[in-house]
Amino acid sequence: MWRKFLIVSSFIIACLFGVSKFYYFGFNLTPSMEKGFYYQAINQNILQYNDIITFELDKETAKKVHANQYISDNAKLLKLVAGLAGDKVEIIENQICVTPQGKNIACVWGKIKEKDKYGNNTVTLLNNCIIPKDKCLALTSHEGSFDSRYFGLVDISTITIMKKF
């Protein structure tokens, strides 16, 4: 009985708010992040490593990375903060390595794939850099995730920090 109620409720919420639309709360069904309900965090001032964030790609970036092949127009993406201002981002043999500011050890987040699951060549806008103060790196550990590996750094002004129910 409760299981049916939960399934029906989840379906209704997903239909009303869109599978990948996150405003103040939403439901994630994609494999790149844990499935379930997410809601907007109260504290939006301090961005930290591993914060769950949601944001939209700007139209120019979306067009450059052929985002329409991976997400619907105006879809909000749900990712983790993997790099903050001052961190060093290096791409070594297609692996993304992030060295936090003031540290000597890099975290390896995963590979940039040369082809997508359909066999198409991928485009990446991510380059070796020091992350500027108004940007962050948004990734997930899921190998097939459409994240900063492809669309590059994310403008912090477009981010909403989320929490999982």
KEVO-791480 format. One line per field, with one value per residue (C-alpha): z, x, y. Coordinates in Angstrom, 1 decimal, decimal comma. Each point is the difference from the previous one (the first is absolute). Layout:
<recs>
up	[Z  ...]
east	[X  ...]
north	[Y  ...]
</recs>
This chain:
<recs>
up	[0,0  1,1  -2,9  -2,5  1,5  -0,1  -3,7  -1,0  1,9  -1,5  -3,5  0,5  1,4  -2,9  -2,5  1,7  0,4  -2,8  0,5  -0,3  1,1  3,5  1,3  3,8  -0,1  -2,5  -0,8  -1,7  -2,1  -1,8  0,8  0,4  3,5  2,7  -1,0  2,3  1,2  0,3  1,5  0,1  2,9  2,4  -0,1  -3,5  1,0  0,5  -2,8  1,2  -1,5  -0,6  0,3  -2,2  -2,5  -2,8  -2,9  -3,7  -2,8  -1,8  -3,6  -1,6  2,1  -0,6  -3,7  0,0  1,8  -1,8  3,3  -1,9  -0,5  3,7  1,8  -1,0  -0,6  3,2  2,1  3,4  0,7  3,4  0,8  2,8  0,6  -0,8  -0,2  1,4  -0,6  0,0  -0,6  -2,8  -2,7  -2,2  -2,7  -0,1  -2,5  -0,1  3,8  1,9  2,9  2,6  2,4  2,7  0,7  2,5  -0,4  -1,8  -0,7  -2,8  -0,1  -3,1  -1,0  -3,2  -3,7  -2,8  -2,5  -3,7  -1,1  1,5  0,5  -3,5  -1,6  -0,7  0,7  3,2  0,4  3,1  1,1  3,1  -0,1  2,4  2,3  3,4  0,8  0,1  3,0  -1,8  -1,2  1,2  -1,4  0,0  -0,4  1,2  0,4  -2,6  -3,1  -2,5  1,7  -2,1  2,2  0,1  -1,8  -3,1  0,6  2,2  3,1  1,3  0,9  3,7  -0,5  -1,8  2,8  2,6  2,8  0,6  2,7  -0,3  2,0]
east	[0,0  2,7  2,2  -2,7  -0,7  3,7  0,3  -3,1  1,1  3,4  -1,4  -2,4  2,8  2,3  -2,7  -0,8  3,5  1,9  2,5  3,0  -1,5  1,0  -1,3  -0,5  -0,4  -0,1  0,5  3,1  -0,4  3,4  2,8  2,6  -1,2  -1,8  -3,7  -2,5  -1,4  2,2  -0,9  1,7  2,4  -0,7  3,6  0,9  3,0  2,8  0,9  2,0  1,5  -2,6  -2,9  -2,9  -0,7  -2,5  0,3  -0,8  2,5  0,0  -1,2  3,3  1,8  -2,8  0,3  3,8  -0,1  -3,1  -1,9  -3,3  1,3  0,2  -2,5  -3,2  0,0  0,1  0,6  1,6  3,0  0,7  3,7  2,5  2,6  3,3  2,1  -0,1  1,8  3,8  0,0  2,2  -1,8  2,2  -1,0  2,6  -0,7  -3,7  -0,2  -1,2  2,3  -0,9  2,6  -1,6  1,6  2,8  0,2  2,5  -2,2  -2,5  -3,4  -0,7  -3,7  -0,2  0,5  -1,0  -1,5  0,9  -3,3  -3,4  -2,2  -1,3  3,5  0,0  3,2  -0,3  0,9  1,7  0,4  2,0  3,6  3,0  -0,6  -0,1  -3,7  -0,9  -1,9  -3,3  0,0  0,0  0,5  -3,2  0,5  -1,4  1,7  -2,3  2,1  -2,8  -0,9  -0,4  1,9  2,9  2,1  -1,8  -1,5  2,8  -0,2  -3,3  -0,8  -0,7  -2,8  -2,1  0,3  -2,6  1,3  -2,2  -0,4  -1,4  -3,1]
north	[0,0  2,5  -1,1  0,7  3,4  0,9  -1,1  1,9  3,1  -0,1  -0,3  2,9  2,2  -1,0  0,9  3,3  1,3  -1,8  -2,8  2,3  3,3  1,0  3,3  -0,2  -3,8  -2,8  -3,6  -1,5  -3,1  0,1  -2,3  2,7  0,9  -2,0  -0,3  1,7  3,3  3,1  3,4  3,4  0,4  2,9  1,3  1,1  2,1  -2,5  -2,4  -3,0  -3,2  -2,7  2,4  -1,1  2,7  0,6  2,5  0,5  0,2  3,3  -0,4  0,7  -2,6  -2,5  0,5  -0,5  -3,3  -1,3  -0,1  -0,7  -3,6  -0,5  2,2  1,8  3,7  2,1  -3,1  0,5  -2,2  -1,6  -0,4  0,1  2,8  -1,5  3,1  3,5  3,3  -0,3  -3,8  -1,3  -2,1  -2,2  -2,4  -2,8  -2,8  1,0  -0,3  3,1  0,7  2,7  1,3  2,1  3,4  -0,4  -3,8  -2,2  -3,0  -0,1  -1,7  -2,0  0,4  -2,1  -0,1  2,3  -2,4  0,5  -1,6  0,1  -3,1  0,5  -0,1  3,8  2,0  2,1  3,6  1,3  3,6  -0,9  1,0  0,0  3,0  1,5  0,5  3,7  1,4  0,1  -3,6  -3,5  -3,5  -2,1  -3,8  -3,4  -3,3  -1,6  -0,7  0,9  3,3  3,1  2,4  2,5  -2,6  1,2  3,4  1,4  2,2  1,1  3,7  0,1  2,6  -2,6  -2,7  -1,0  -2,2  -3,0  -2,6  -3,6  -1,0]
</recs>
